[in-house]
Amino acid sequence: PMRIFALRLNASLSDNELDSLYTELKRLANTESGVNVYDYRDEVESINTAGDLMNYFFVFATFTVMLICFFSLVSSMYTNIVEQTKEIAILRAIGMRVSWLTRIYVEEAFVIIFAASGMGMIIGIVVGWTMAVQRSLFTQLPIVFRFPWQIFFAGVWSQCADGTVVLIRSCAPHSQIERD
């Protein structure tokens, strides 16, 4: 006996046509006992809702992590400048202009931020791909790796915002040391 009969319909069918087909199949199924008709659209809607909720959660987590990283970078840049007070004094004594010193620290902050962000993105992509491959090995299903563009753009946006603030903040301790 046949246990499952699946229909793959033309993708160009409208919702009204699918609804009329579903009601007709449901009417025919009511004449037979033990026959059920399922519409995939009901399942897809709940899966899409769950996916959207997970994306919102991960975007929130991305912003939270980036905020923590922001404070870490600000404190490391401040500590770096304060610890290099003697080097700054020597460079100023031999004639280096304040604008050049500021440029050096701004470029250092820029390199630190973008190197850390790039490494984090690469590590995240590799871990995500590894998890997708592992899941496909266990379930024997094809590899489906969807790149999380929403989270990526949230990370890039917060990285740029944090980078801008860190670059501005890296100039503040330097100007304070210049005055002392």
C-alpha positions as CSV (number, residue, x, y, z in Angstrom):
1,P,0.0,0.0,0.0
2,M,1.0,3.6,-0.7
3,R,2.0,5.5,2.5
4,I,2.9,8.9,1.1
5,F,1.9,10.6,-2.1
6,A,3.7,13.9,-2.6
7,L,2.9,16.5,-5.2
8,R,5.4,19.0,-6.6
9,L,3.4,21.7,-8.3
10,N,4.4,24.4,-10.7
11,A,6.0,27.3,-8.8
12,S,4.0,29.8,-10.9
13,L,0.7,28.8,-9.3
14,S,-1.1,31.5,-7.4
15,D,-2.3,31.2,-3.8
16,N,-5.9,31.0,-5.0
17,E,-5.1,28.1,-7.3
18,L,-3.2,26.3,-4.5
19,D,-6.1,26.9,-2.1
20,S,-8.6,25.5,-4.6
21,L,-6.4,22.4,-5.2
22,Y,-6.0,21.9,-1.5
23,T,-9.8,22.1,-0.8
24,E,-10.4,19.7,-3.7
25,L,-7.8,17.2,-2.4
26,K,-9.2,17.6,1.1
27,R,-12.7,16.8,-0.2
28,L,-11.4,13.7,-1.9
29,A,-9.5,12.7,1.2
30,N,-12.6,12.8,3.3
31,T,-14.1,10.0,1.3
32,E,-11.2,7.7,2.3
33,S,-10.4,6.8,5.9
34,G,-6.8,7.4,7.1
35,V,-6.0,9.8,4.3
36,N,-4.6,13.2,5.3
37,V,-3.7,16.3,3.1
38,Y,-1.0,18.7,4.3
39,D,-0.2,22.1,2.9
40,Y,3.4,23.0,3.2
41,R,2.6,26.7,3.4
42,D,1.4,26.3,6.9
43,E,4.7,24.7,8.0
44,V,6.8,27.2,6.1
45,E,5.1,30.2,7.8
46,S,6.0,29.0,11.3
47,I,9.5,28.1,10.2
48,N,10.0,31.6,8.7
49,T,8.7,33.2,11.9
50,A,11.1,31.2,14.0
51,G,14.0,32.1,11.6
52,D,13.1,35.8,11.9
53,L,13.0,35.6,15.7
54,M,16.4,33.9,15.7
55,N,17.8,36.6,13.4
56,Y,16.6,39.3,15.7
57,F,18.1,37.6,18.7
58,F,21.5,37.2,16.9
59,V,21.5,40.8,15.8
60,F,20.9,41.9,19.4
61,A,23.7,39.6,20.5
62,T,26.0,41.0,17.9
63,F,25.3,44.6,19.1
64,T,25.9,43.5,22.7
65,V,29.2,41.8,21.9
66,M,30.3,44.8,19.8
67,L,29.5,47.1,22.7
68,I,31.6,45.0,25.0
69,C,34.4,45.0,22.4
70,F,34.1,48.7,22.1
71,F,34.8,49.3,25.8
72,S,37.7,46.8,25.6
73,L,39.2,48.7,22.7
74,V,38.8,52.1,24.3
75,S,40.4,50.9,27.5
76,S,43.3,49.3,25.7
77,M,43.9,52.4,23.5
78,Y,43.8,54.6,26.6
79,T,46.2,52.3,28.5
80,N,48.5,52.1,25.5
81,I,48.8,55.9,25.2
82,V,49.2,56.4,28.9
83,E,52.0,53.8,29.1
84,Q,53.8,55.4,26.1
85,T,53.9,58.8,27.8
86,K,57.7,58.8,27.8
87,E,58.0,57.8,24.2
88,I,55.5,60.6,23.2
89,A,57.6,63.1,25.2
90,I,60.8,61.9,23.4
91,L,59.1,62.1,20.0
92,R,57.9,65.6,20.8
93,A,61.3,66.6,22.1
94,I,63.0,65.7,18.8
95,G,60.5,67.8,16.9
96,M,57.5,65.5,15.9
97,R,54.4,67.5,15.4
98,V,51.2,66.9,17.4
99,S,49.3,66.1,14.3
100,W,51.7,63.3,13.3
101,L,51.5,61.8,16.8
102,T,47.7,61.9,16.6
103,R,47.8,60.4,13.2
104,I,50.0,57.5,14.5
105,Y,47.5,56.7,17.3
106,V,44.5,57.0,15.1
107,E,46.0,54.6,12.5
108,E,46.9,52.2,15.3
109,A,43.4,52.2,16.6
110,F,42.1,51.7,13.0
111,V,44.4,48.7,12.4
112,I,43.5,47.1,15.7
113,I,39.7,47.5,15.2
114,F,39.6,46.2,11.6
115,A,42.1,43.4,12.2
116,A,40.1,42.1,15.1
117,S,36.8,42.5,13.2
118,G,38.2,40.7,10.1
119,M,39.6,37.8,12.2
120,G,36.3,37.5,14.0
121,M,34.3,37.4,10.7
122,I,36.6,34.8,9.2
123,I,36.5,32.6,12.4
124,G,32.7,32.9,12.5
125,I,32.3,31.9,8.8
126,V,34.7,28.9,9.3
127,V,32.8,27.8,12.5
128,G,29.4,28.2,10.7
129,W,30.6,26.2,7.7
130,T,32.0,23.5,9.9
131,M,28.7,23.2,11.8
132,A,26.8,23.0,8.5
133,V,29.1,20.2,7.3
134,Q,28.8,18.4,10.6
135,R,25.0,18.6,10.5
136,S,25.0,17.3,6.9
137,L,27.2,14.3,7.9
138,F,24.9,13.4,10.7
139,T,21.6,13.9,8.9
140,Q,22.8,12.8,5.4
141,L,21.2,15.8,3.9
142,P,22.9,18.2,1.5
143,I,25.0,21.0,2.9
144,V,22.9,24.2,3.2
145,F,25.1,27.2,4.3
146,R,23.2,30.4,4.3
147,F,25.3,33.4,5.0
148,P,23.6,35.6,7.7
149,W,23.6,38.9,5.9
150,Q,21.5,40.7,8.5
151,I,23.9,39.8,11.2
152,F,26.9,40.6,9.0
153,F,25.6,44.1,8.2
154,A,24.7,44.7,11.8
155,G,28.3,43.8,12.8
156,V,29.8,46.0,10.0
157,W,27.6,48.9,11.1
158,S,28.4,48.6,14.7
159,Q,32.1,48.1,13.8
160,C,32.1,51.3,11.9
161,A,30.3,53.2,14.7
162,D,32.7,51.7,17.3
163,G,35.7,52.4,15.1
164,T,34.7,56.0,14.7
165,V,34.2,56.5,18.5
166,V,37.5,54.7,19.3
167,L,39.3,56.8,16.8
168,I,38.0,60.0,18.3
169,R,38.6,58.8,21.8
170,S,42.2,57.7,21.0
171,C,42.9,61.4,20.4
172,A,41.6,62.6,23.8
173,P,44.3,61.0,26.0
174,H,46.9,62.1,23.5
175,S,45.9,65.7,23.7
176,Q,45.7,65.4,27.5
177,I,49.3,64.2,27.6
178,E,50.3,67.0,25.3
179,R,49.0,69.6,27.7
180,D,50.8,68.0,30.7
